Amino acid sequence: MSTAKPEAAAKAEATLKQMFATRDFNDAGAEKSFLAGKPVDADDATLANYAAAGLVSAEQPKADQPAA
């Protein structure tokens, strides 16, 4: 039987934020790759590091307009 409470799991999920990659980049330590404009799901500390480096933004990228 698990001793974890459902509230604890819900709280852990609630701390995750969704941000978007500002450019293509690799996180060698986490062995993950991210594509520009795509969502980056990570914990708060990781997102803070990516944001400090300018790799992610909370703003969703705008769709490209078709060429005229």
C-alpha positions as CSV (number, residue, x, y, z in Angstrom):
1,M,0.0,0.0,0.0
2,S,1.3,3.4,-0.9
3,T,1.8,6.0,1.8
4,A,1.6,8.9,-0.6
5,K,-1.5,11.1,-0.3
6,P,-3.4,12.1,-3.4
7,E,-3.2,15.7,-2.3
8,A,0.6,15.5,-2.4
9,A,0.6,14.2,-6.0
10,A,-1.9,16.9,-7.0
11,K,0.3,19.6,-5.4
12,A,3.4,18.3,-7.2
13,E,1.6,18.5,-10.5
14,A,0.4,22.0,-9.7
15,T,4.0,23.2,-9.3
16,L,4.7,22.4,-12.9
17,K,4.4,25.3,-15.3
18,Q,4.3,25.2,-19.1
19,M,6.7,27.5,-20.9
20,F,7.8,27.7,-24.5
21,A,11.3,27.3,-26.0
22,T,12.5,30.6,-27.6
23,R,14.9,28.7,-29.8
24,D,16.1,25.1,-30.4
25,F,18.3,23.9,-27.5
26,N,19.7,20.8,-25.8
27,D,20.0,20.2,-22.0
28,A,22.9,17.9,-21.9
29,G,22.5,17.3,-18.1
30,A,18.9,16.2,-18.5
31,E,19.6,14.6,-21.9
32,K,16.6,16.4,-23.4
33,S,16.2,18.5,-26.6
34,F,13.7,21.3,-27.2
35,L,12.4,22.9,-30.4
36,A,11.7,26.6,-30.8
37,G,8.1,27.5,-30.1
38,K,7.2,24.1,-28.6
39,P,6.1,23.6,-24.9
40,V,8.8,22.9,-22.4
41,D,7.5,21.0,-19.4
42,A,9.8,21.0,-16.4
43,D,9.9,21.7,-12.7
44,D,10.1,25.3,-11.4
45,A,13.8,25.2,-10.7
46,T,14.7,23.9,-14.2
47,L,12.3,26.5,-15.8
48,A,13.9,29.2,-13.8
49,N,17.3,28.2,-15.1
50,Y,16.1,28.1,-18.7
51,A,14.4,31.4,-18.3
52,A,17.5,33.0,-16.9
53,A,19.4,31.8,-19.9
54,G,16.7,33.2,-22.2
55,L,15.8,29.7,-23.5
56,V,12.1,29.8,-22.5
57,S,9.3,32.3,-22.3
58,A,5.8,32.1,-20.7
59,E,4.4,33.7,-23.8
60,Q,3.1,31.2,-26.4
61,P,4.7,32.0,-29.8
62,K,2.4,33.6,-32.4
63,A,1.6,31.6,-35.5
64,D,3.6,32.7,-38.5
65,Q,1.6,34.6,-41.0
66,P,1.5,33.2,-44.6
67,A,3.7,34.9,-47.1
68,A,1.8,37.3,-49.4
